[in-house]
Amino acid sequence: EKNFLPLSSISNVRTILCNENGYYPIYTSDRFGFNNPDAEWNNNIEYLIIGDSFALGSCVNEKDTVSGKIRLYKNTTALNLGHGGNGPLTEYATLREYIKMIKPKYIIWMYYEANDLENLKHELKNKILLKYLLDKKFSQNLVEKQNDIDEYLNNVYQDFLFKNTKLNKNDNKF
């Protein structure tokens, strides 16, 4: 319904991930809704990580993600633009949207053969994602739309929650 396609999550919110290791990793999303310490955006970025849930760091603490390990062991900057459920075309679109302000020295693109080609089949049906392939200058200017993205995704998540629980939208228990 919107004239944009969000490629990240809600910014500056506590996010709980899956429990595969006996704990629920919790992180606060950065200013653009990714799993990074927000201050990392203020640095010159050496490594940029792009991919799906593996790049995001699903089910592990931020310090144990690929970007977290790079920061620790290489003592350098690393920014994570991974997001669960992303396929190659969404990852490419994310790269195009955010690379202008990052200008990394290195890009690590994480590919997962178990589902990335299947994701690509679905992504190729999305009119907005196709524009990234067909027009080298196309941009949704998502960096400038984070407030709109936050509002839209908050509404989507609340609608989902209320449809799948016994909560009432007027309860204001959030």
VMD Tcl script that builds the backbone (N, CA, C; Angstrom):
set m [mol new atoms 522]
animate dup $m
set s [atomselect $m all]
$s set {name element resname resid chain x y z} {
  {N N GLU 1 A 0.819 -1.201 0.000}
  {CA C GLU 1 A 0.000 0.000 0.000}
  {C C GLU 1 A 0.858 1.259 0.000}
  {N N LYS 2 A 2.076 1.140 0.486}
  {CA C LYS 2 A 2.985 2.287 0.501}
  {C C LYS 2 A 3.698 2.359 -0.837}
  {N N ASN 3 A 4.276 3.500 -1.111}
  {CA C ASN 3 A 5.024 3.653 -2.353}
  {C C ASN 3 A 6.506 3.358 -2.139}
  {N N PHE 4 A 6.807 2.603 -1.090}
  {CA C PHE 4 A 8.181 2.183 -0.846}
  {C C PHE 4 A 8.169 0.774 -0.260}
  {N N LEU 5 A 9.305 0.119 -0.352}
  {CA C LEU 5 A 9.470 -1.216 0.201}
  {C C LEU 5 A 10.567 -1.146 1.259}
  {N N PRO 6 A 10.221 -1.306 2.547}
  {CA C PRO 6 A 11.253 -1.285 3.580}
  {C C PRO 6 A 12.235 -2.429 3.376}
  {N N LEU 7 A 13.506 -2.158 3.597}
  {CA C LEU 7 A 14.548 -3.171 3.467}
  {C C LEU 7 A 15.248 -3.415 4.802}
  {N N SER 8 A 14.699 -2.855 5.857}
  {CA C SER 8 A 15.266 -3.017 7.195}
  {C C SER 8 A 14.108 -3.166 8.166}
  {N N SER 9 A 14.422 -3.077 9.444}
  {CA C SER 9 A 13.405 -3.158 10.489}
  {C C SER 9 A 13.195 -1.783 11.112}
  {N N ILE 10 A 12.436 -1.753 12.181}
  {CA C ILE 10 A 12.177 -0.514 12.904}
  {C C ILE 10 A 13.469 -0.062 13.579}
  {N N SER 11 A 13.735 1.212 13.541}
  {CA C SER 11 A 14.968 1.747 14.126}
  {C C SER 11 A 14.830 1.937 15.633}
  {N N ASN 12 A 15.965 1.828 16.305}
  {CA C ASN 12 A 16.086 2.158 17.730}
  {C C ASN 12 A 15.085 1.436 18.630}
  {N N VAL 13 A 14.871 0.146 18.380}
  {CA C VAL 13 A 13.987 -0.641 19.245}
  {C C VAL 13 A 14.713 -1.885 19.723}
  {N N ARG 14 A 14.338 -2.331 20.907}
  {CA C ARG 14 A 14.876 -3.603 21.413}
  {C C ARG 14 A 14.272 -4.720 20.590}
  {N N THR 15 A 15.118 -5.613 20.153}
  {CA C THR 15 A 14.711 -6.706 19.285}
  {C C THR 15 A 15.152 -8.023 19.910}
  {N N ILE 16 A 14.224 -8.961 19.999}
  {CA C ILE 16 A 14.513 -10.272 20.570}
  {C C ILE 16 A 14.588 -11.270 19.426}
  {N N LEU 17 A 15.668 -12.035 19.400}
  {CA C LEU 17 A 15.863 -13.031 18.355}
  {C C LEU 17 A 15.509 -14.424 18.877}
  {N N CYS 18 A 15.726 -15.417 18.058}
  {CA C CYS 18 A 15.356 -16.798 18.366}
  {C C CYS 18 A 16.293 -17.437 19.392}
  {N N ASN 19 A 15.771 -18.461 20.051}
  {CA C ASN 19 A 16.529 -19.185 21.074}
  {C C ASN 19 A 16.963 -20.529 20.503}
  {N N GLU 20 A 18.157 -20.598 19.970}
  {CA C GLU 20 A 18.718 -21.875 19.509}
  {C C GLU 20 A 19.893 -22.303 20.376}
  {N N ASN 21 A 20.343 -21.436 21.266}
  {CA C ASN 21 A 21.535 -21.705 22.064}
  {C C ASN 21 A 21.273 -21.616 23.562}
  {N N GLY 22 A 20.009 -21.675 23.968}
  {CA C GLY 22 A 19.686 -21.616 25.386}
  {C C GLY 22 A 19.477 -20.215 25.916}
  {N N TYR 23 A 19.433 -19.219 25.041}
  {CA C TYR 23 A 19.175 -17.840 25.446}
  {C C TYR 23 A 18.519 -17.092 24.281}
  {N N TYR 24 A 17.864 -15.995 24.601}
  {CA C TYR 24 A 17.263 -15.137 23.584}
  {C C TYR 24 A 18.159 -13.912 23.398}
  {N N PRO 25 A 18.871 -13.822 22.294}
  {CA C PRO 25 A 19.681 -12.620 22.061}
  {C C PRO 25 A 18.778 -11.398 21.922}
  {N N ILE 26 A 19.190 -10.313 22.536}
  {CA C ILE 26 A 18.447 -9.053 22.469}
  {C C ILE 26 A 19.419 -7.964 22.027}
  {N N TYR 27 A 18.997 -7.175 21.059}
  {CA C TYR 27 A 19.806 -6.038 20.640}
  {C C TYR 27 A 18.889 -4.847 20.394}
  {N N THR 28 A 19.454 -3.667 20.423}
  {CA C THR 28 A 18.718 -2.467 20.039}
  {C C THR 28 A 19.121 -2.135 18.618}
  {N N SER 29 A 18.138 -2.093 17.738}
  {CA C SER 29 A 18.438 -1.817 16.337}
  {C C SER 29 A 19.038 -0.415 16.192}
  {N N ASP 30 A 19.825 -0.246 15.142}
  {CA C ASP 30 A 20.476 1.046 14.921}
  {C C ASP 30 A 19.510 2.042 14.277}
  {N N ARG 31 A 20.007 3.175 13.893}
  {CA C ARG 31 A 19.164 4.266 13.345}
  {C C ARG 31 A 18.435 3.900 12.062}
  {N N PHE 32 A 18.872 2.814 11.402}
  {CA C PHE 32 A 18.203 2.370 10.172}
  {C C PHE 32 A 17.559 0.994 10.323}
  {N N GLY 33 A 17.496 0.472 11.537}
  {CA C GLY 33 A 16.802 -0.781 11.782}
  {C C GLY 33 A 17.637 -2.032 11.595}
  {N N PHE 34 A 18.952 -1.914 11.572}
  {CA C PHE 34 A 19.834 -3.063 11.422}
  {C C PHE 34 A 20.475 -3.424 12.756}
  {N N ASN 35 A 21.122 -4.589 12.812}
  {CA C ASN 35 A 21.740 -5.098 14.029}
  {C C ASN 35 A 23.186 -4.610 14.127}
  {N N ASN 36 A 23.346 -3.378 14.560}
  {CA C ASN 36 A 24.656 -2.758 14.750}
  {C C ASN 36 A 24.616 -1.847 15.965}
  {N N PRO 37 A 25.758 -1.648 16.611}
  {CA C PRO 37 A 25.809 -0.526 17.551}
  {C C PRO 37 A 25.598 0.756 16.729}
  {N N ASP 38 A 24.680 1.590 17.137}
  {CA C ASP 38 A 24.337 2.762 16.314}
  {C C ASP 38 A 25.539 3.641 16.004}
  {N N ALA 39 A 26.455 3.761 16.933}
  {CA C ALA 39 A 27.628 4.627 16.736}
  {C C ALA 39 A 28.510 4.165 15.574}
  {N N GLU 40 A 28.356 2.914 15.155}
  {CA C GLU 40 A 29.176 2.411 14.044}
  {C C GLU 40 A 28.934 3.223 12.764}
  {N N TRP 41 A 27.740 3.781 12.625}
  {CA C TRP 41 A 27.429 4.600 11.446}
  {C C TRP 41 A 28.252 5.883 11.409}
  {N N ASN 42 A 28.816 6.295 12.522}
  {CA C ASN 42 A 29.604 7.529 12.590}
  {C C ASN 42 A 31.047 7.326 12.129}
  {N N ASN 43 A 31.426 6.096 11.840}
  {CA C ASN 43 A 32.806 5.764 11.486}
  {C C ASN 43 A 32.979 5.580 9.976}
  {N N ASN 44 A 34.216 5.630 9.535}
  {CA C ASN 44 A 34.556 5.171 8.194}
  {C C ASN 44 A 34.518 3.648 8.247}
  {N N ILE 45 A 33.718 3.058 7.402}
  {CA C ILE 45 A 33.482 1.616 7.469}
  {C C ILE 45 A 34.477 0.862 6.591}
  {N N GLU 46 A 35.155 -0.100 7.224}
  {CA C GLU 46 A 36.071 -0.935 6.453}
  {C C GLU 46 A 35.343 -2.135 5.855}
  {N N TYR 47 A 34.494 -2.819 6.650}
  {CA C TYR 47 A 33.786 -4.011 6.189}
  {C C TYR 47 A 32.276 -3.783 6.224}
  {N N LEU 48 A 31.614 -4.164 5.156}
  {CA C LEU 48 A 30.158 -4.139 5.084}
  {C C LEU 48 A 29.693 -5.577 4.887}
  {N N ILE 49 A 28.784 -6.028 5.749}
  {CA C ILE 49 A 28.239 -7.383 5.670}
  {C C ILE 49 A 26.825 -7.279 5.115}
  {N N ILE 50 A 26.514 -8.099 4.115}
  {CA C ILE 50 A 25.178 -8.114 3.525}
  {C C ILE 50 A 24.734 -9.565 3.421}
  {N N GLY 51 A 23.457 -9.823 3.663}
  {CA C GLY 51 A 22.946 -11.184 3.570}
  {C C GLY 51 A 21.617 -11.334 4.277}
  {N N ASP 52 A 21.298 -12.582 4.614}
  {CA C ASP 52 A 20.019 -12.882 5.248}
  {C C ASP 52 A 20.192 -13.062 6.752}
  {N N SER 53 A 19.486 -14.025 7.331}
  {CA C SER 53 A 19.522 -14.200 8.787}
  {C C SER 53 A 20.916 -14.553 9.307}
  {N N PHE 54 A 21.718 -15.222 8.492}
  {CA C PHE 54 A 23.083 -15.527 8.933}
  {C C PHE 54 A 23.904 -14.245 9.066}
  {N N ALA 55 A 23.738 -13.337 8.153}
  {CA C ALA 55 A 24.436 -12.052 8.246}
  {C C ALA 55 A 23.877 -11.230 9.411}
  {N N LEU 56 A 22.561 -11.235 9.568}
  {CA C LEU 56 A 21.920 -10.529 10.682}
  {C C LEU 56 A 22.488 -10.999 12.013}
  {N N GLY 57 A 22.733 -12.300 12.108}
  {CA C GLY 57 A 23.179 -12.868 13.370}
  {C C GLY 57 A 22.027 -13.440 14.158}
  {N N SER 58 A 21.052 -14.009 13.452}
  {CA C SER 58 A 19.916 -14.610 14.145}
  {C C SER 58 A 20.399 -15.626 15.165}
  {N N CYS 59 A 19.809 -15.565 16.322}
  {CA C CYS 59 A 20.022 -16.526 17.405}
  {C C CYS 59 A 21.358 -16.394 18.117}
  {N N VAL 60 A 22.137 -15.346 17.841}
  {CA C VAL 60 A 23.373 -15.108 18.595}
  {C C VAL 60 A 23.413 -13.646 19.033}
  {N N ASN 61 A 24.190 -13.375 20.072}
  {CA C ASN 61 A 24.378 -12.006 20.520}
  {C C ASN 61 A 25.145 -11.213 19.467}
  {N N GLU 62 A 24.982 -9.912 19.462}
  {CA C GLU 62 A 25.608 -9.057 18.443}
  {C C GLU 62 A 27.117 -9.252 18.392}
  {N N LYS 63 A 27.751 -9.436 19.536}
  {CA C LYS 63 A 29.215 -9.619 19.556}
  {C C LYS 63 A 29.639 -10.898 18.837}
  {N N ASP 64 A 28.704 -11.840 18.642}
  {CA C ASP 64 A 29.011 -13.110 17.979}
  {C C ASP 64 A 28.581 -13.147 16.516}
  {N N THR 65 A 28.080 -12.039 15.989}
  {CA C THR 65 A 27.753 -11.970 14.564}
  {C C THR 65 A 29.048 -11.841 13.766}
  {N N VAL 66 A 28.967 -11.985 12.465}
  {CA C VAL 66 A 30.152 -11.822 11.626}
  {C C VAL 66 A 30.735 -10.422 11.815}
  {N N SER 67 A 29.879 -9.408 11.801}
  {CA C SER 67 A 30.379 -8.037 11.970}
  {C C SER 67 A 30.960 -7.833 13.369}
  {N N GLY 68 A 30.342 -8.429 14.390}
  {CA C GLY 68 A 30.859 -8.321 15.751}
  {C C GLY 68 A 32.232 -8.965 15.884}
  {N N LYS 69 A 32.410 -10.111 15.254}
  {CA C LYS 69 A 33.712 -10.795 15.297}
  {C C LYS 69 A 34.774 -10.010 14.531}
  {N N ILE 70 A 34.401 -9.406 13.415}
  {CA C ILE 70 A 35.359 -8.583 12.658}
  {C C ILE 70 A 35.809 -7.402 13.508}
  {N N ARG 71 A 34.858 -6.730 14.163}
  {CA C ARG 71 A 35.216 -5.602 15.021}
  {C C ARG 71 A 36.177 -6.042 16.121}
  {N N LEU 72 A 35.908 -7.202 16.717}
  {CA C LEU 72 A 36.719 -7.685 17.832}
  {C C LEU 72 A 38.104 -8.150 17.380}
  {N N TYR 73 A 38.150 -9.040 16.411}
  {CA C TYR 73 A 39.426 -9.675 16.056}
  {C C TYR 73 A 40.291 -8.859 15.107}
  {N N LYS 74 A 39.663 -8.025 14.289}
  {CA C LYS 74 A 40.455 -7.191 13.377}
  {C C LYS 74 A 40.624 -5.776 13.913}
  {N N ASN 75 A 39.922 -5.485 15.021}
  {CA C ASN 75 A 39.989 -4.162 15.629}
  {C C ASN 75 A 39.725 -3.067 14.593}
  {N N THR 76 A 38.617 -3.241 13.871}
  {CA C THR 76 A 38.264 -2.295 12.821}
  {C C THR 76 A 36.750 -2.135 12.782}
  {N N THR 77 A 36.267 -1.372 11.835}
  {CA C THR 77 A 34.837 -1.096 11.714}
  {C C THR 77 A 34.168 -2.117 10.793}
  {N N ALA 78 A 32.943 -2.453 11.154}
  {CA C ALA 78 A 32.149 -3.380 10.343}
  {C C ALA 78 A 30.680 -3.035 10.538}
  {N N LEU 79 A 29.973 -2.936 9.441}
  {CA C LEU 79 A 28.553 -2.599 9.477}
  {C C LEU 79 A 27.768 -3.762 8.888}
  {N N ASN 80 A 26.678 -4.127 9.558}
  {CA C ASN 80 A 25.866 -5.272 9.195}
  {C C ASN 80 A 24.538 -4.796 8.593}
  {N N LEU 81 A 24.301 -5.101 7.321}
  {CA C LEU 81 A 23.026 -4.783 6.683}
  {C C LEU 81 A 22.229 -6.045 6.395}
  {N N GLY 82 A 22.535 -7.121 7.123}
  {CA C GLY 82 A 21.807 -8.368 6.953}
  {C C GLY 82 A 20.430 -8.291 7.571}
  {N N HIS 83 A 19.516 -9.087 7.012}
  {CA C HIS 83 A 18.152 -9.123 7.530}
  {C C HIS 83 A 17.553 -10.487 7.223}
  {N N GLY 84 A 16.900 -11.075 8.204}
  {CA C GLY 84 A 16.285 -12.384 8.017}
  {C C GLY 84 A 15.275 -12.394 6.890}
  {N N GLY 85 A 15.313 -13.446 6.085}
  {CA C GLY 85 A 14.372 -13.594 4.987}
  {C C GLY 85 A 14.798 -12.946 3.687}
  {N N ASN 86 A 15.866 -12.187 3.716}
  {CA C ASN 86 A 16.336 -11.542 2.487}
  {C C ASN 86 A 16.886 -12.578 1.520}
  {N N GLY 87 A 16.649 -12.314 0.245}
  {CA C GLY 87 A 17.257 -13.088 -0.821}
  {C C GLY 87 A 18.206 -12.182 -1.586}
  {N N PRO 88 A 18.822 -12.703 -2.633}
  {CA C PRO 88 A 19.842 -11.939 -3.363}
  {C C PRO 88 A 19.378 -10.592 -3.914}
  {N N LEU 89 A 18.160 -10.505 -4.412}
  {CA C LEU 89 A 17.709 -9.232 -4.986}
  {C C LEU 89 A 17.434 -8.200 -3.893}
  {N N THR 90 A 16.852 -8.621 -2.790}
  {CA C THR 90 A 16.637 -7.701 -1.668}
  {C C THR 90 A 17.979 -7.250 -1.100}
  {N N GLU 91 A 18.932 -8.153 -1.029}
  {CA C GLU 91 A 20.266 -7.808 -0.545}
  {C C GLU 91 A 20.930 -6.794 -1.474}
  {N N TYR 92 A 20.769 -7.002 -2.768}
  {CA C TYR 92 A 21.312 -6.054 -3.756}
  {C C TYR 92 A 20.657 -4.679 -3.594}
  {N N ALA 93 A 19.335 -4.672 -3.416}
  {CA C ALA 93 A 18.620 -3.408 -3.215}
  {C C ALA 93 A 19.101 -2.709 -1.943}
  {N N THR 94 A 19.297 -3.475 -0.871}
  {CA C THR 94 A 19.794 -2.908 0.386}
  {C C THR 94 A 21.172 -2.305 0.177}
  {N N LEU 95 A 22.016 -3.036 -0.508}
  {CA C LEU 95 A 23.356 -2.532 -0.812}
  {C C LEU 95 A 23.276 -1.216 -1.568}
  {N N ARG 96 A 22.437 -1.166 -2.584}
  {CA C ARG 96 A 22.297 0.053 -3.383}
  {C C ARG 96 A 21.787 1.231 -2.553}
  {N N GLU 97 A 20.852 0.975 -1.645}
  {CA C GLU 97 A 20.259 2.054 -0.848}
  {C C GLU 97 A 21.242 2.651 0.164}
  {N N TYR 98 A 22.068 1.826 0.788}
  {CA C TYR 98 A 22.867 2.304 1.911}
  {C C TYR 98 A 24.350 2.487 1.603}
  {N N ILE 99 A 24.832 1.924 0.512}
  {CA C ILE 99 A 26.270 1.990 0.238}
  {C C ILE 99 A 26.736 3.422 -0.036}
  {N N LYS 100 A 25.835 4.259 -0.524}
  {CA C LYS 100 A 26.201 5.650 -0.839}
  {C C LYS 100 A 26.753 6.379 0.392}
  {N N MET 101 A 26.197 6.078 1.538}
  {CA C MET 101 A 26.641 6.780 2.741}
  {C C MET 101 A 27.724 6.012 3.498}
  {N N ILE 102 A 27.964 4.760 3.134}
  {CA C ILE 102 A 28.935 3.947 3.854}
  {C C ILE 102 A 30.299 3.957 3.172}
  {N N LYS 103 A 30.326 3.690 1.893}
  {CA C LYS 103 A 31.565 3.616 1.107}
  {C C LYS 103 A 32.603 2.713 1.778}
  {N N PRO 104 A 32.258 1.418 1.946}
  {CA C PRO 104 A 33.176 0.498 2.637}
  {C C PRO 104 A 34.388 0.145 1.780}
  {N N LYS 105 A 35.404 -0.296 2.448}
  {CA C LYS 105 A 36.593 -0.773 1.760}
  {C C LYS 105 A 36.345 -2.178 1.203}
  {N N TYR 106 A 35.657 -3.019 1.998}
  {CA C TYR 106 A 35.372 -4.397 1.617}
  {C C TYR 106 A 33.895 -4.710 1.828}
  {N N ILE 107 A 33.354 -5.560 0.960}
  {CA C ILE 107 A 31.977 -6.035 1.113}
  {C C ILE 107 A 32.026 -7.551 1.254}
  {N N ILE 108 A 31.381 -8.047 2.301}
  {CA C ILE 108 A 31.222 -9.485 2.480}
  {C C ILE 108 A 29.751 -9.790 2.232}
  {N N TRP 109 A 29.491 -10.501 1.147}
  {CA C TRP 109 A 28.113 -10.848 0.782}
  {C C TRP 109 A 27.918 -12.307 1.128}
  {N N MET 110 A 27.041 -12.579 2.086}
  {CA C MET 110 A 26.797 -13.943 2.549}
  {C C MET 110 A 25.646 -14.551 1.748}
  {N N TYR 111 A 25.942 -15.655 1.090}
  {CA C TYR 111 A 24.975 -16.375 0.263}
  {C C TYR 111 A 24.667 -17.710 0.926}
  {N N TYR 112 A 23.385 -18.056 0.999}
  {CA C TYR 112 A 22.971 -19.320 1.597}
  {C C TYR 112 A 22.233 -20.134 0.550}
  {N N GLU 113 A 22.882 -21.186 0.061}
  {CA C GLU 113 A 22.339 -21.933 -1.069}
  {C C GLU 113 A 21.048 -22.677 -0.759}
  {N N ALA 114 A 20.743 -22.909 0.509}
  {CA C ALA 114 A 19.537 -23.658 0.853}
  {C C ALA 114 A 18.252 -22.913 0.506}
  {N N ASN 115 A 18.279 -21.565 0.546}
  {CA C ASN 115 A 17.022 -20.859 0.270}
  {C C ASN 115 A 17.171 -19.601 -0.586}
  {N N ASP 116 A 18.367 -19.151 -0.874}
  {CA C ASP 116 A 18.508 -17.881 -1.584}
  {C C ASP 116 A 17.943 -17.911 -3.014}
  {N N LEU 117 A 18.084 -19.019 -3.719}
  {CA C LEU 117 A 17.510 -19.083 -5.072}
  {C C LEU 117 A 15.980 -19.114 -5.027}
  {N N GLU 118 A 15.430 -19.791 -4.020}
  {CA C GLU 118 A 13.974 -19.797 -3.851}
  {C C GLU 118 A 13.479 -18.387 -3.514}
  {N N ASN 119 A 14.215 -17.686 -2.644}
  {CA C ASN 119 A 13.868 -16.297 -2.321}
  {C C ASN 119 A 13.903 -15.435 -3.570}
  {N N LEU 120 A 14.907 -15.641 -4.410}
  {CA C LEU 120 A 15.048 -14.852 -5.634}
  {C C LEU 120 A 13.845 -15.028 -6.552}
  {N N LYS 121 A 13.295 -16.234 -6.634}
  {CA C LYS 121 A 12.105 -16.466 -7.467}
  {C C LYS 121 A 10.961 -15.549 -7.044}
  {N N HIS 122 A 10.777 -15.418 -5.741}
  {CA C HIS 122 A 9.710 -14.554 -5.212}
  {C C HIS 122 A 10.060 -13.075 -5.403}
  {N N GLU 123 A 11.303 -12.735 -5.186}
  {CA C GLU 123 A 11.732 -11.335 -5.303}
  {C C GLU 123 A 11.559 -10.810 -6.726}
  {N N LEU 124 A 11.765 -11.664 -7.705}
  {CA C LEU 124 A 11.639 -11.231 -9.100}
  {C C LEU 124 A 10.208 -10.861 -9.479}
  {N N LYS 125 A 9.249 -11.169 -8.615}
  {CA C LYS 125 A 7.845 -10.801 -8.839}
  {C C LYS 125 A 7.498 -9.456 -8.211}
  {N N ASN 126 A 8.437 -8.872 -7.482}
  {CA C ASN 126 A 8.195 -7.613 -6.795}
  {C C ASN 126 A 8.587 -6.443 -7.703}
  {N N LYS 127 A 7.627 -5.577 -8.009}
  {CA C LYS 127 A 7.861 -4.471 -8.948}
  {C C LYS 127 A 8.940 -3.502 -8.464}
  {N N ILE 128 A 8.964 -3.238 -7.188}
  {CA C ILE 128 A 9.974 -2.300 -6.666}
  {C C ILE 128 A 11.358 -2.920 -6.743}
  {N N LEU 129 A 11.494 -4.174 -6.332}
  {CA C LEU 129 A 12.811 -4.820 -6.385}
  {C C LEU 129 A 13.316 -4.932 -7.825}
  {N N LEU 130 A 12.416 -5.175 -8.757}
  {CA C LEU 130 A 12.828 -5.266 -10.166}
  {C C LEU 130 A 13.430 -3.962 -10.675}
  {N N LYS 131 A 12.973 -2.846 -10.148}
  {CA C LYS 131 A 13.509 -1.550 -10.578}
  {C C LYS 131 A 15.003 -1.434 -10.294}
  {N N TYR 132 A 15.477 -2.090 -9.224}
  {CA C TYR 132 A 16.909 -2.060 -8.922}
  {C C TYR 132 A 17.714 -2.771 -10.005}
  {N N LEU 133 A 17.121 -3.778 -10.637}
  {CA C LEU 133 A 17.803 -4.485 -11.726}
  {C C LEU 133 A 17.738 -3.729 -13.040}
  {N N LEU 134 A 16.618 -3.089 -13.281}
  {CA C LEU 134 A 16.366 -2.487 -14.592}
  {C C LEU 134 A 16.852 -1.051 -14.725}
  {N N ASP 135 A 17.068 -0.368 -13.616}
  {CA C ASP 135 A 17.445 1.040 -13.649}
  {C C ASP 135 A 18.612 1.284 -12.677}
  {N N LYS 136 A 19.784 1.514 -13.213}
  {CA C LYS 136 A 20.979 1.704 -12.371}
  {C C LYS 136 A 20.877 2.924 -11.465}
  {N N LYS 137 A 20.005 3.853 -11.791}
  {CA C LYS 137 A 19.864 5.068 -10.986}
  {C C LYS 137 A 18.698 4.989 -9.998}
  {N N PHE 138 A 17.927 3.911 -10.035}
  {CA C PHE 138 A 16.758 3.810 -9.172}
  {C C PHE 138 A 17.155 3.768 -7.702}
  {N N SER 139 A 16.415 4.511 -6.899}
  {CA C SER 139 A 16.569 4.490 -5.454}
  {C C SER 139 A 15.231 4.855 -4.819}
  {N N GLN 140 A 14.945 4.227 -3.699}
  {CA C GLN 140 A 13.766 4.603 -2.921}
  {C C GLN 140 A 14.099 5.698 -1.911}
  {N N ASN 141 A 15.377 6.048 -1.817}
  {CA C ASN 141 A 15.846 7.036 -0.838}
  {C C ASN 141 A 15.423 6.657 0.582}
  {N N LEU 142 A 15.645 5.402 0.924}
  {CA C LEU 142 A 15.211 4.890 2.224}
  {C C LEU 142 A 15.918 5.541 3.399}
  {N N VAL 143 A 17.129 6.003 3.191}
  {CA C VAL 143 A 17.860 6.672 4.275}
  {C C VAL 143 A 17.047 7.853 4.797}
  {N N GLU 144 A 16.373 8.559 3.889}
  {CA C GLU 144 A 15.572 9.728 4.284}
  {C C GLU 144 A 14.160 9.360 4.717}
  {N N LYS 145 A 13.774 8.093 4.606}
  {CA C LYS 145 A 12.400 7.675 4.912}
  {C C LYS 145 A 12.301 6.820 6.165}
  {N N GLN 146 A 13.303 6.836 7.031}
  {CA C GLN 146 A 13.272 5.920 8.173}
  {C C GLN 146 A 12.073 6.164 9.080}
  {N N ASN 147 A 11.659 7.399 9.265}
  {CA C ASN 147 A 10.458 7.648 10.085}
  {C C ASN 147 A 9.224 7.011 9.455}
  {N N ASP 148 A 9.097 7.101 8.134}
  {CA C ASP 148 A 7.978 6.461 7.428}
  {C C ASP 148 A 8.063 4.941 7.545}
  {N N ILE 149 A 9.280 4.415 7.426}
  {CA C ILE 149 A 9.483 2.969 7.557}
  {C C ILE 149 A 9.080 2.519 8.955}
  {N N ASP 150 A 9.527 3.240 9.984}
  {CA C ASP 150 A 9.184 2.893 11.363}
  {C C ASP 150 A 7.672 2.896 11.566}
  {N N GLU 151 A 7.015 3.938 11.100}
  {CA C GLU 151 A 5.558 4.035 11.266}
  {C C GLU 151 A 4.850 2.894 10.544}
  {N N TYR 152 A 5.239 2.645 9.320}
  {CA C TYR 152 A 4.614 1.587 8.523}
  {C C TYR 152 A 4.814 0.220 9.191}
  {N N LEU 153 A 6.061 -0.103 9.561}
  {CA C LEU 153 A 6.330 -1.411 10.147}
  {C C LEU 153 A 5.689 -1.562 11.528}
  {N N ASN 154 A 5.621 -0.489 12.304}
  {CA C ASN 154 A 4.902 -0.558 13.582}
  {C C ASN 154 A 3.452 -0.943 13.354}
  {N N ASN 155 A 2.826 -0.355 12.352}
  {CA C ASN 155 A 1.431 -0.686 12.031}
  {C C ASN 155 A 1.291 -2.130 11.565}
  {N N VAL 156 A 2.208 -2.576 10.725}
  {CA C VAL 156 A 2.175 -3.960 10.240}
  {C C VAL 156 A 2.306 -4.927 11.408}
  {N N TYR 157 A 3.284 -4.682 12.297}
  {CA C TYR 157 A 3.502 -5.586 13.426}
  {C C TYR 157 A 2.319 -5.560 14.389}
  {N N GLN 158 A 1.761 -4.396 14.647}
  {CA C GLN 158 A 0.608 -4.325 15.548}
  {C C GLN 158 A -0.595 -5.036 14.951}
  {N N ASP 159 A -0.846 -4.838 13.670}
  {CA C ASP 159 A -1.958 -5.532 13.021}
  {C C ASP 159 A -1.783 -7.047 13.125}
  {N N PHE 160 A -0.566 -7.521 12.880}
  {CA C PHE 160 A -0.286 -8.955 12.985}
  {C C PHE 160 A -0.513 -9.439 14.406}
  {N N LEU 161 A -0.005 -8.701 15.370}
  {CA C LEU 161 A -0.135 -9.090 16.771}
  {C C LEU 161 A -1.599 -9.175 17.180}
  {N N PHE 162 A -2.381 -8.184 16.815}
  {CA C PHE 162 A -3.779 -8.159 17.236}
  {C C PHE 162 A -4.611 -9.214 16.521}
  {N N LYS 163 A -4.236 -9.554 15.301}
  {CA C LYS 163 A -4.957 -10.609 14.581}
  {C C LYS 163 A -4.623 -11.986 15.147}
  {N N ASN 164 A -3.458 -12.132 15.770}
  {CA C ASN 164 A -2.991 -13.438 16.223}
  {C C ASN 164 A -2.947 -13.590 17.742}
  {N N THR 165 A -3.534 -12.646 18.464}
  {CA C THR 165 A -3.612 -12.751 19.920}
  {C C THR 165 A -5.001 -12.314 20.356}
  {N N LYS 166 A -5.222 -12.361 21.642}
  {CA C LYS 166 A -6.510 -11.925 22.174}
  {C C LYS 166 A -6.466 -10.481 22.630}
  {N N LEU 167 A -5.388 -9.777 22.315}
  {CA C LEU 167 A -5.283 -8.372 22.706}
  {C C LEU 167 A -6.212 -7.516 21.867}
  {N N ASN 168 A -6.616 -6.409 22.425}
  {CA C ASN 168 A -7.451 -5.446 21.742}
  {C C ASN 168 A -6.583 -4.222 21.425}
  {N N LYS 169 A -6.719 -3.648 20.249}
  {CA C LYS 169 A -5.899 -2.500 19.872}
  {C C LYS 169 A -6.037 -1.348 20.860}
  {N N ASN 170 A -7.160 -1.239 21.532}
  {CA C ASN 170 A -7.378 -0.136 22.465}
  {C C ASN 170 A -6.807 -0.423 23.858}
  {N N ASP 171 A -6.238 -1.607 24.065}
  {CA C ASP 171 A -5.676 -1.934 25.382}
  {C C ASP 171 A -4.445 -1.111 25.725}
  {N N ASN 172 A -3.709 -0.673 24.711}
  {CA C ASN 172 A -2.477 0.113 24.901}
  {C C ASN 172 A -1.534 -0.539 25.912}
  {N N LYS 173 A -1.295 -1.799 25.767}
  {CA C LYS 173 A -0.396 -2.512 26.687}
  {C C LYS 173 A 1.033 -2.510 26.173}
  {N N PHE 174 A 1.348 -1.699 25.215}
  {CA C PHE 174 A 2.702 -1.678 24.656}
  {C C PHE 174 A 3.537 -0.600 25.306}
}
mol reanalyze $m
mol bondsrecalc $m
mol representation Tube
mol addrep $m
